[in-house]
Every structure is written in structure tokens, then in C-alpha cells.
Amino acid sequence: MVQNTVALDSFDDDGTNGNIQGNGGNKRGAKRHRHRHRHRHGKSPPKWVRYLLIYGSLGNAPLLWVYPVMARIPGLTLGFINAVLHTNLALAWGAQAYAIERHVKMSL
């Protein structure tokens, strides 16, 4: 059995919960104002967020075959190769994290 309950804080000073016949429950007789959000809740993110997510997702894929190719280039030290590839890794992961964060905030 389900009971209909009303929260105690929803009652007005006169003991009613604002329901007066003839004006839709509004004491002043005016229409209720619906607050419009200025942020983009429930909408798809802008294109640059999608492109950032694509770069973040696909930016790490070439690292598997780029390392052996760069290791065979004379004059490149192993430290330089690791620095370049880890910089790309950090940028791709950072872009992916930022894009996912923006996407989640906009879809809530």
C-alpha cells in the first residue's frame, strides 16, 4: 500500500501547501516562472571536445610502431626518444581526460 505524503517544509505559513482553487496553486494568481539554465545540460558537446576525445583515444595507437622506427634512426638517443613518446602520451591522456570530463559535465 502506497501512502501519499507531503514534506513538512512544503507547507506555507497558514498551514496549507499553496493549493488554492482557481489559480493553479499559485497564491498570487501569476504563472510560475521556470528557471532556464544557461549551461548546456543534456546537449551534445561542441565539436572541439569531440576532436579532442578522438585525439586522446587515437593519439597513443602509433606509439607501438613509432618506437622501433625511431630507435633505428642514427643520432637519436634513447632518452630523447622516450621523452618525445612520453610527451605525446601525456598530451593524449590529458586531452582524453579533459574531453571526457567536459562531455560528462555537459550531459548531466
Rosetta blueprint (number, residue, H / E / L):
1 M L
2 V L
3 Q L
4 N L
5 T L
6 V L
7 A L
8 L H
9 D H
10 S H
11 F L
12 D L
13 D L
14 D L
15 G L
16 T L
17 N L
18 G L
19 N L
20 I L
21 Q L
22 G L
23 N L
24 G L
25 G L
26 N L
27 K L
28 R L
29 G L
30 A L
31 K L
32 R L
33 H L
34 R L
35 H L
36 R L
37 H L
38 R L
39 H L
40 R L
41 H L
42 G L
43 K L
44 S L
45 P L
46 P L
47 K H
48 W H
49 V H
50 R H
51 Y H
52 L H
53 L H
54 I H
55 Y H
56 G H
57 S H
58 L H
59 G L
60 N L
61 A L
62 P L
63 L H
64 L H
65 W H
66 V H
67 Y H
68 P H
69 V H
70 M H
71 A H
72 R L
73 I L
74 P L
75 G L
76 L L
77 T L
78 L H
79 G H
80 F H
81 I H
82 N H
83 A H
84 V H
85 L H
86 H H
87 T H
88 N H
89 L H
90 A H
91 L H
92 A H
93 W H
94 G H
95 A H
96 Q H
97 A H
98 Y H
99 A H
100 I H
101 E H
102 R H
103 H H
104 V H
105 K H
106 M H
107 S H
108 L L
